Amino acid sequence: MRDCIYGLDRKVPLLDGTLVRYVNLDNAASTPPLKSVVDGINSLAAYYSSVHRGTGFKSRLCTEAYDRAHQIIAEFVGADLNINTVIFVKNATEAINKLAHRLKAPPDHVVITTRMEHHSNDLPWRYNHRTAHVRTTPDGRFDEDHFDSLLSEHKGKIALVALTGASNVTGYIQPIHHLAEKVHKAGARIMRAAAQLAPHRKIDMRPDDDPGHLDFIAIAGHKMYAPYGTGALIGPKSDFLDSPPDYSGGGTVSVVTPDEVYWAGMPDRDEAGSPNVMGAIAMAIAAETLMKKGLDRIAEHERELTAYALEKLGLMEGVTVYGETDPSKASEKVGVIPFNLEGVDHALLAAIAGYEYGVGVRNGCFCAHPYVVELLKLEGSEIDKWRNQFLMGDNSKMPGMVRMSFGCYSNHEDIDRFLEVLEMIKLKEYRGKYYQLPETGEFLPENYKDDFSGFWRYPDSV
């Protein structure tokens, strides 16, 4: 897959002015584009036009490509378009918010989600519905016993069960079809937030008559090698046809009179305005590429990499890995490993890795504050102290971790390079002097300013 990635092995400047091959271990946040995506979009740019209702050749071409993108994404997740619809949105966050706004439920019904969710699969439910959160086990796994008790407690009054496909913090994959059977038996429906899962594992919505079928799915292009600003919500047409769209305007209607509005069918009524044609087509190209390359092969490669990294980290003194630490259980998670190095602030470690060694990782709480706090086993007084400091504008003591995350193109050399960096940081073998910005918590090297001019800048005005 390394030959399939655009911009791989580019050299980047370090603090001392030297150039090194960039190692990207921040794939859980966003992945680089596939060459097939960049090439496809560049070739389409010459024919770009508005879609739907245009009679010119370019418009007809783009309309055909845009409509076909819906079909490809449906194929990618195993959705039957006779029953379901694919709605293109900005990202998975917007997809989940759309569903949260459109979901009809009596006031006494609840949405069941979990304590391990990304904020995007937590906050939209909190502010639109009553919620109940499934606990996690001490090692950060989904607590199925507590889940069963919540299903029993709220049976008959469950608006939806919204679960992550794979945690962006620990990488844990939920046995979603097994859980879906329980949800349907309780008379409820299930949504899989699959943004983190889509580039790593095959997704199968399954037919509606299958007890383990998925009712809704949310995915994002920027996590599946198509960073052009598109996500998708997949679910039953009937859920969107029986109410007005949450956004109205151009493209959402069939007929408008001074007194009446007749809404369009799906997905048009929920794709208001001029859509992100390039983004949708990019996402479809990425989906096709992943399907052709084989998501099962990708999963096996990432399993092997994850097991290798867990084994190596387990041998390093001073390193605490959160979540699964057993290399033999690497198949139970995607390639995401959160950890801390004793005596080194997570933000400082990430800064040194980037500025002095050309390794990109992420640090912090990864938009999953409740989950990270539980994994860190912080006590109430510690949480209160951090929150109070934050409210006073000081993020310098913000709890967190460092996260290394793999893509389909990652290899052993990338892991070994980062492990060498960890050893050097342990020994304080870095050159820069760093200061912390209290308002953000990030560390910056003294007397240094990035110069991006030799790498990219906005084109000069014509």
VENKALIN-V686717 format. One line per field, one symbol per residue. ss: DSSP state (~ for helix, > for strand, _ for the rest). psi: psi as a letter, one per 30 degrees, with the letter a starting at -180 (. if undefined). A space follows every 10 residues. Layout:
ss->???
psi->???
This chain:
ss->_~~~>_____ >>>_____>> >_>>_>____ ___>~~~~~~ ~~~~~_____ ______~~~~ ~~~~~~~~~~ ~~~~~~~___ ___>>>>>>_ _~~~~~~~~~ ~~_______> >>>>____~~ ~_~~~~___> >>>>_>____ _>_~~~~~~~ ~~~____>>> >>>>_>____ _>>__~~~~~ ~~~~~____> >>>_______ __________ _____>>>>> ~~~_______ >>>>>>_~~~ ~_________ __>>>>____ >>>____~~~ ______~~~~ ~~~~~~~~~~ ~~~_~~~~~~ ~~~~~~~~~~ ~~~~____>> >>____~~~~ ~~>__>>>>> >____~~~~~ ~~~~~~~_>> _>>>____~~ ~~~~~____~ ~~~~~~~~~~ ~_________ >>>>>_____ _~~~~~~~~~ ~~~~~~____ ___>>>____ __>>>_____ __________ __
psi->feffkkgkgk klklegflkl kkjjhhffek llkkeeeeee eeefefgkll lkfkfleeee eeeeeeeeee eeeeeeghkj ffelljkkae aeeeeeeeee efkkklfgll kkalfgkkff geeeeegflk lkkklllfgg lkjeeeeeee eeegkfhjel kjkkekkfef fkkkieeeee eeeefggalk kjjgefeefe lkkjellffk fglkekkklk effhgiighk akkklkefff fglllfklbk fflekklffl kjllakgefg ikaklieeee eeeeeeeeee eefjfeeeee eeeeeeeeee eeeffkkfkj kkbkfjefgf fgllikjkll kkgkkeeeee eeeeeffhkj lllbghhhee eeeeefhkle eeeeeeeeee fggjgfgkla lkkkkllffl leeeeeeeee eeeeeeghil elkklkjeff flkkkkhkkk jfegeklkkk k.
